[in-house]
Amino acid sequence: MEIKYWAGTDVGRKRSDNEDNFLIDQNLRLFVVADGMGGHASGEVASALAVHTVREVVAAGRDVLDRFDATDPRSHIEVCTLLEHAIHVACERIYEKSQREPEKRGMGTTLVVLLILADRGFIAYVGDSRIYLLRGDLVYQLTEDHSLMNELVRQGKIRADEFDDSPYANLKHAMTRAVGVHATVDVDTLDFDVIPGDAFLLCSDGLYEYLDDNDIRTLLALPNVEEVPGRLIDIANTRGGKDNITALVVQVPGDGSGDRAAELNHVLELLRGTPVFDGLTYRQAVRILHATRQVVFEPGDELCVEGTPGDEMFVIVDGRIELTKEGAPITEMGPGDHLGEMALIEQVPRSATARALESGRALTLSRPQFHEILRKEAPLAVKLLWNLLRVLGTRLRKTTADLSEARREIVEIPDELVEEADGAEA
């Protein structure tokens, strides 16, 4: 897959030193941006050490990249683990250097990494630098800020548009995670499909604070990639330039309006519209999509059978299925509907049979994959468990209502029986 790329960095209009760093390795197709922090130019030391260490460790693990198999989930895990390990090594080196040199104590850096292998993208990140994806006409933020502001917003304690006027305003740039401040750090990773027409922006907060989606959409779509970082930096400086500014742009030539792009967007939006996955960010939906597998069915095929054990939930992508219990029809289901969510909690016998009425596809999420997500991604786990609780609560209320209605029908004596009884007494 052909790619084009270019990068630029600038000190901005308020700072005397540039503590940002970036790195591009053409052979590895590795792209890194870091935004350092710390006094006495320590931020520049931390960010430089970070980007070069990541490259060194990834290059040393080249065998993992060479044997990458896009069809093998274990291979995806290996690549993500390699990127995670690279950031861990960078964290250790920065921390150890700060311990040896007292004037650098407390130095650290943000870090965002993009690696492109064949038609897959892999990212790893810590801190509040970001990676954006332009796909078609839509802009998606693929990373989630490890910042106090984002944490408070996520917890519902404050709205993002209220932050500047809140008691927390002076902590707007405080981070909950950074590379090198402590000996270890938690790293978030993600892998996803890369398709012709995609464009990526890796940047520090000195840039994205001055951008909106329209800016990103307009500039990332420019055909001459060498122009884009400079124009982005100019925007940030024109609008204030209060911090260092770094922009690294990667473009995948091609038509972003193709069938594959439309299909991916369709499936992701369908997932986000499903009650179990309500409220997920684009990044979180991509994480769920990667954990699923696709099942193709034909008329008469059974997705699950009443009374048999099951360990996966189904989301219908297209086609229709019928649910039956003890041979009697219950309901029909179509795109966006889901079934079998109890299987994500524990292995219990299926309560109904799902049989295809027409050709279609479904995504399945297994209980082991679900539990792996819960273990690794706390914010996503909270959303999933809350949504699952709401879905099960809705099912319970409906079942209770159905039982109440059934009881009323049972105890209600038909008029003709009352008349017959009266006649017998007479």
C-alpha positions as CSV (number, residue, x, y, z in Angstrom):
1,M,0.0,0.0,0.0
2,E,1.5,3.3,-1.1
3,I,1.6,6.1,1.5
4,K,2.7,9.8,1.5
5,Y,3.9,11.7,4.5
6,W,5.4,15.0,5.7
7,A,5.9,16.7,9.1
8,G,6.8,20.0,10.6
9,T,7.3,21.5,14.1
10,D,7.5,25.0,15.4
11,V,8.3,26.7,18.7
12,G,5.1,28.8,18.5
13,R,4.7,32.4,19.6
14,K,5.0,32.2,23.4
15,R,7.8,29.7,24.1
16,S,11.5,30.1,23.8
17,D,12.3,26.3,23.4
18,N,10.7,23.6,21.4
19,E,10.1,20.5,23.5
20,D,8.2,18.6,20.8
21,N,9.8,15.9,18.7
22,F,8.7,13.7,15.8
23,L,10.2,10.8,14.0
24,I,9.5,9.1,10.6
25,D,11.0,5.8,9.6
26,Q,10.1,5.2,6.0
27,N,11.3,1.5,6.0
28,L,9.3,0.6,9.0
29,R,6.4,2.9,8.1
30,L,6.6,4.1,11.6
31,F,5.4,7.6,12.6
32,V,5.9,9.1,16.1
33,V,5.1,12.5,17.8
34,A,6.1,13.4,21.4
35,D,5.4,16.5,23.4
36,G,7.9,16.9,26.3
37,M,7.5,18.4,29.7
38,G,10.0,19.5,32.4
39,G,12.2,22.4,33.3
40,H,15.8,23.2,32.2
41,A,15.0,21.8,28.6
42,S,14.3,18.5,30.2
43,G,11.1,18.2,28.1
44,E,13.1,18.2,24.9
45,V,15.4,15.5,26.3
46,A,12.4,13.3,27.3
47,S,10.6,13.7,23.9
48,A,13.8,13.0,21.9
49,L,14.7,10.0,24.0
50,A,11.2,8.7,23.6
51,V,10.9,8.9,19.8
52,H,14.3,7.4,19.2
53,T,13.8,4.6,21.7
54,V,10.5,3.6,20.1
55,R,12.1,3.4,16.7
56,E,15.0,1.3,18.1
57,V,12.8,-1.2,19.9
58,V,10.4,-1.6,16.9
59,A,13.3,-2.1,14.5
60,A,14.8,-4.7,16.9
61,G,11.4,-6.5,16.7
62,R,11.3,-6.5,12.9
63,D,10.7,-10.2,12.8
64,V,7.2,-9.6,14.4
65,L,6.4,-7.2,11.5
66,D,7.8,-9.5,8.8
67,R,5.7,-12.4,9.9
68,F,2.5,-10.3,10.4
69,D,-0.6,-12.2,9.1
70,A,-3.6,-9.9,8.8
71,T,-5.9,-13.0,9.1
72,D,-4.5,-14.2,12.4
73,P,-5.7,-12.3,15.5
74,R,-2.6,-13.5,17.4
75,S,-0.5,-11.6,14.9
76,H,-2.4,-8.4,15.6
77,I,-1.8,-8.9,19.3
78,E,1.9,-9.4,18.7
79,V,2.3,-6.1,16.9
80,C,0.3,-4.2,19.5
81,T,2.4,-5.8,22.2
82,L,5.6,-4.7,20.4
83,L,4.5,-1.1,20.3
84,E,3.4,-1.2,23.9
85,H,6.8,-2.7,24.8
86,A,8.6,0.1,22.9
87,I,6.8,2.7,25.0
88,H,7.6,0.9,28.2
89,V,11.3,0.8,27.3
90,A,11.2,4.5,26.5
91,C,9.5,5.2,29.9
92,E,12.1,3.3,31.8
93,R,15.0,5.1,30.0
94,I,13.5,8.5,30.6
95,Y,12.8,7.8,34.3
96,E,16.3,6.3,34.9
97,K,17.9,9.4,33.3
98,S,15.9,11.7,35.5
99,Q,17.0,9.8,38.5
100,R,20.7,10.0,37.5
101,E,20.4,13.8,36.7
102,P,18.6,15.6,39.5
103,E,17.9,18.7,37.4
104,K,15.8,16.5,35.1
105,R,13.7,15.0,37.9
106,G,10.0,14.8,36.9
107,M,10.6,15.1,33.2
108,G,8.3,13.2,30.9
109,T,6.5,13.3,27.5
110,T,3.4,12.4,25.7
111,L,3.8,9.9,22.9
112,V,1.6,8.9,19.9
113,V,2.8,6.1,17.5
114,L,1.3,5.0,14.2
115,L,2.6,1.9,12.4
116,I,1.2,0.9,9.0
117,L,1.5,-2.8,8.0
118,A,-0.1,-3.9,4.7
119,D,-3.6,-2.6,5.0
120,R,-3.7,-2.4,8.8
121,G,-2.9,0.5,11.1
122,F,-1.6,0.1,14.7
123,I,-1.5,2.9,17.2
124,A,-0.1,3.2,20.7
125,Y,-0.3,6.3,22.9
126,V,0.2,7.9,26.3
127,G,-0.8,11.5,27.2
128,D,-2.7,14.1,25.4
129,S,-1.1,14.3,22.0
130,R,-3.6,13.0,19.4
131,I,-4.1,11.0,16.2
132,Y,-6.9,12.0,13.9
133,L,-8.3,10.0,10.9
134,L,-9.9,11.6,7.9
135,R,-12.0,8.9,6.1
136,G,-14.3,10.2,3.4
137,D,-15.7,13.5,4.7
138,L,-15.6,12.4,8.3
139,V,-12.9,13.2,10.9
140,Y,-12.4,10.8,13.8
141,Q,-10.2,11.2,16.9
142,L,-8.5,7.8,17.3
143,T,-6.9,8.5,20.6
144,E,-8.4,9.5,23.9
145,D,-6.6,12.2,26.0
146,H,-5.0,11.0,29.2
147,S,-5.7,14.3,30.9
148,L,-7.5,15.6,34.0
149,M,-9.9,17.6,31.8
150,N,-10.9,14.5,29.8
151,E,-11.3,12.4,32.9
152,L,-13.6,15.0,34.6
153,V,-15.7,15.3,31.4
154,R,-15.9,11.5,31.0
155,Q,-17.1,11.2,34.6
156,G,-19.8,13.8,33.9
157,K,-18.4,16.2,36.5
158,I,-18.1,19.0,34.1
159,R,-18.8,19.8,30.4
160,A,-15.9,20.5,28.1
161,D,-17.3,23.9,27.2
162,E,-17.4,24.9,30.9
163,F,-13.9,23.9,31.7
164,D,-12.2,27.3,31.0
165,D,-14.5,29.0,33.5
166,S,-14.3,26.3,36.2
167,P,-12.1,25.9,39.3
168,Y,-10.1,23.4,37.3
169,A,-9.1,25.9,34.5
170,N,-5.5,26.2,35.6
171,L,-5.2,22.3,35.4
172,K,-6.5,22.1,31.8
173,H,-3.2,20.6,30.6
174,A,-2.6,18.4,33.6
175,M,-2.1,14.8,32.5
176,T,-3.1,11.6,34.2
177,R,-0.5,9.6,32.3
178,A,2.9,10.5,30.8
179,V,6.0,8.6,29.6
180,G,8.9,8.8,32.0
181,V,7.4,10.6,35.0
182,H,7.2,7.3,36.8
183,A,9.1,4.0,36.1
184,T,6.1,2.4,34.4
185,V,3.0,3.6,32.5
186,D,-0.2,2.2,31.1
187,V,-0.2,2.2,27.3
188,D,-3.4,2.2,25.1
189,T,-3.3,0.5,21.8
190,L,-5.6,0.1,18.8
191,D,-5.5,-1.6,15.4
192,F,-7.8,-1.0,12.5
193,D,-8.3,-1.3,8.7
194,V,-6.5,1.3,6.6
195,I,-8.1,1.9,3.2
196,P,-7.3,4.0,0.1
197,G,-8.2,7.7,0.8
198,D,-7.5,7.6,4.5
199,A,-5.4,10.4,5.9
200,F,-3.9,10.7,9.4
201,L,-2.8,13.7,11.5
202,L,-0.4,13.1,14.5
203,C,-0.1,16.2,16.5
204,S,0.7,17.9,19.9
205,D,-1.9,19.9,21.8
206,G,-0.2,23.1,20.6
207,L,-1.9,22.4,17.3
208,Y,-5.2,20.7,17.9
209,E,-6.3,23.3,20.4
210,Y,-6.7,25.7,17.5
211,L,-8.3,23.3,15.0
212,D,-11.8,22.2,14.4
213,D,-13.0,19.2,12.2
214,N,-13.5,21.5,9.2
215,D,-9.8,22.6,9.4
216,I,-8.6,19.0,9.6
217,R,-11.0,17.9,6.8
218,T,-9.9,20.6,4.4
219,L,-6.2,20.4,4.9
220,L,-5.7,16.7,5.2
221,A,-7.5,16.3,1.8
222,L,-5.0,18.5,0.0
223,P,-3.2,16.6,-2.7
224,N,0.3,18.0,-2.0
225,V,1.1,16.4,1.4
226,E,4.3,18.6,1.8
227,E,2.0,21.7,2.1
228,V,-0.2,20.4,4.9
229,P,2.0,20.5,8.1
230,G,3.1,24.1,7.4
231,R,-0.4,25.3,6.8
232,L,-1.6,23.6,10.0
233,I,1.2,25.3,11.9
234,D,0.4,28.6,10.4
235,I,-3.2,28.3,11.6
236,A,-2.1,27.5,15.1
237,N,0.3,30.5,15.2
238,T,-2.2,32.9,13.7
239,R,-4.8,31.9,16.3
240,G,-2.4,32.3,19.3
241,G,0.5,29.9,19.1
242,K,0.8,29.7,22.9
243,D,2.6,26.3,22.8
244,N,5.0,24.3,20.7
245,I,3.3,23.0,17.5
246,T,3.9,19.7,15.7
247,A,2.0,18.2,12.8
248,L,2.8,14.9,11.1
249,V,0.6,14.0,8.2
250,V,0.2,10.6,6.5
251,Q,-1.9,10.1,3.4
252,V,-3.0,6.8,1.7
253,P,-3.7,7.8,-1.9
254,G,-7.0,6.7,-3.4
255,D,-10.7,7.4,-3.5
256,G,-12.0,7.6,0.0
257,S,-15.6,7.3,-1.2
258,G,-15.2,3.6,-2.3
259,D,-17.3,0.6,-1.3
260,R,-14.9,-0.5,1.4
261,A,-14.9,2.8,3.2
262,A,-18.7,2.9,3.1
263,E,-19.0,-0.6,4.4
264,L,-16.7,0.0,7.3
265,N,-18.5,3.2,8.3
266,H,-21.8,1.5,7.9
267,V,-20.8,-1.4,10.3
268,L,-19.2,1.0,12.8
269,E,-22.3,3.2,12.9
270,L,-24.5,0.2,13.2
271,L,-22.5,-1.0,16.2
272,R,-22.7,2.4,17.8
273,G,-26.5,2.4,17.4
274,T,-26.9,-0.9,19.1
275,P,-28.1,-0.5,22.8
276,V,-25.2,-2.6,24.2
277,F,-22.7,-0.3,22.5
278,D,-24.6,3.0,22.9
279,G,-22.4,6.0,23.6
280,L,-19.1,4.5,22.4
281,T,-16.6,6.8,20.8
282,Y,-15.3,6.0,17.3
283,R,-12.1,4.6,18.8
284,Q,-14.1,2.4,21.2
285,A,-16.3,1.1,18.4
286,V,-13.3,0.2,16.3
287,R,-12.0,-1.7,19.4
288,I,-15.2,-3.6,19.6
289,L,-15.3,-4.3,15.9
290,H,-11.8,-5.8,15.9
291,A,-12.9,-8.1,18.8
292,T,-15.8,-9.5,16.7
293,R,-15.9,-12.0,13.9
294,Q,-18.3,-12.0,11.0
295,V,-20.7,-14.9,10.4
296,V,-22.5,-15.2,7.0
297,F,-25.8,-17.0,7.0
298,E,-28.3,-18.4,4.4
299,P,-32.1,-19.0,4.8
300,G,-32.7,-21.8,7.2
301,D,-29.3,-21.6,9.0
302,E,-29.4,-21.6,12.8
303,L,-27.3,-19.0,14.6
304,C,-28.1,-20.5,17.9
305,V,-30.3,-23.3,19.2
306,E,-32.6,-23.3,22.2
307,G,-31.3,-25.3,25.2
308,T,-27.7,-25.5,23.9
309,P,-24.8,-23.6,25.7
310,G,-23.6,-20.4,24.1
311,D,-20.7,-18.0,24.7
312,E,-21.3,-15.2,22.2
313,M,-23.6,-12.4,21.4
314,F,-24.9,-11.6,17.9
315,V,-25.4,-8.3,16.2
316,I,-27.3,-8.5,12.9
317,V,-25.5,-6.5,10.1
318,D,-28.0,-7.4,7.3
319,G,-30.6,-9.9,6.6
320,R,-33.5,-11.1,8.8
321,I,-33.8,-13.9,11.4
322,E,-36.7,-15.4,13.3
323,L,-36.6,-16.2,17.0
324,T,-38.6,-19.2,18.2
325,K,-39.2,-20.8,21.6
326,E,-40.4,-24.4,21.8
327,G,-41.2,-24.2,18.1
328,A,-43.4,-21.1,18.4
329,P,-42.4,-17.8,16.7
330,I,-41.5,-15.0,19.1
331,T,-40.2,-12.2,16.9
332,E,-38.2,-11.3,13.8
333,M,-35.0,-9.4,14.0
334,G,-33.1,-7.3,11.4
335,P,-30.0,-5.0,11.0
336,G,-29.0,-3.4,14.3
337,D,-30.8,-5.9,16.4
338,H,-28.8,-8.1,18.8
339,L,-29.4,-11.3,20.8
340,G,-27.6,-13.6,23.2
341,E,-26.2,-10.8,25.4
342,M,-26.5,-13.0,28.5
343,A,-23.8,-15.2,27.0
344,L,-21.3,-12.4,27.7
345,I,-21.9,-12.7,31.4
346,E,-22.0,-16.5,31.9
347,Q,-22.5,-19.7,30.0
348,V,-26.2,-20.5,30.1
349,P,-28.4,-22.5,27.8
350,R,-29.9,-20.5,24.9
351,S,-33.5,-19.4,25.7
352,A,-34.5,-19.4,22.0
353,T,-33.6,-20.6,18.6
354,A,-32.4,-18.0,16.0
355,R,-33.0,-19.2,12.4
356,A,-32.2,-17.1,9.2
357,L,-35.2,-16.1,7.1
358,E,-32.9,-14.6,4.4
359,S,-29.3,-14.3,3.5
360,G,-27.3,-11.9,5.7
361,R,-24.4,-11.4,8.1
362,A,-23.9,-11.0,11.8
363,L,-21.1,-9.9,14.0
364,T,-20.4,-12.1,17.0
365,L,-18.6,-11.1,20.2
366,S,-17.5,-14.0,22.4
367,R,-17.4,-13.9,26.2
368,P,-13.6,-14.3,26.4
369,Q,-13.1,-11.3,24.1
370,F,-15.6,-9.3,26.1
371,H,-13.9,-10.1,29.3
372,E,-10.5,-9.2,27.8
373,I,-11.9,-5.8,26.9
374,L,-13.3,-5.3,30.4
375,R,-9.9,-6.2,31.9
376,K,-7.8,-3.9,29.7
377,E,-9.9,-0.8,29.1
378,A,-11.6,0.6,32.2
379,P,-13.5,3.5,30.5
380,L,-14.9,1.2,27.8
381,A,-15.7,-1.4,30.4
382,V,-17.9,1.1,32.4
383,K,-19.9,2.0,29.3
384,L,-20.4,-1.7,28.3
385,L,-21.4,-2.9,31.7
386,W,-23.8,0.1,32.2
387,N,-25.4,-0.5,28.7
388,L,-25.6,-4.2,29.4
389,L,-27.3,-3.5,32.7
390,R,-29.9,-1.3,31.0
391,V,-30.6,-3.9,28.3
392,L,-31.1,-6.6,30.8
393,G,-33.2,-4.3,32.9
394,T,-35.4,-3.6,29.9
395,R,-35.7,-7.3,29.2
396,L,-36.6,-8.0,32.8
397,R,-39.3,-5.4,32.9
398,K,-40.8,-6.7,29.7
399,T,-40.8,-10.3,31.0
400,T,-42.4,-9.1,34.3
401,A,-45.1,-7.2,32.3
402,D,-45.7,-10.3,30.1
403,L,-46.1,-12.5,33.2
404,S,-48.5,-10.1,34.8
405,E,-50.6,-10.0,31.7
406,A,-50.6,-13.8,31.5
407,R,-51.8,-14.0,35.1
408,R,-54.7,-11.6,34.4
409,E,-55.7,-13.8,31.5
410,I,-55.6,-16.9,33.6
411,V,-57.7,-15.6,36.5
412,E,-60.2,-13.8,34.3
413,I,-63.3,-16.1,34.0
414,P,-65.0,-15.8,30.5
415,D,-68.6,-14.6,30.6
416,E,-69.9,-17.8,29.0
417,L,-68.5,-19.9,31.8
418,V,-70.2,-17.6,34.4
419,E,-73.5,-18.0,32.5
420,E,-73.1,-21.8,32.4
421,A,-72.4,-21.9,36.1
422,D,-75.5,-19.7,36.9
423,G,-77.6,-22.1,34.7
424,A,-76.3,-25.1,36.5
425,E,-77.3,-23.6,39.9
426,A,-80.8,-22.9,38.7
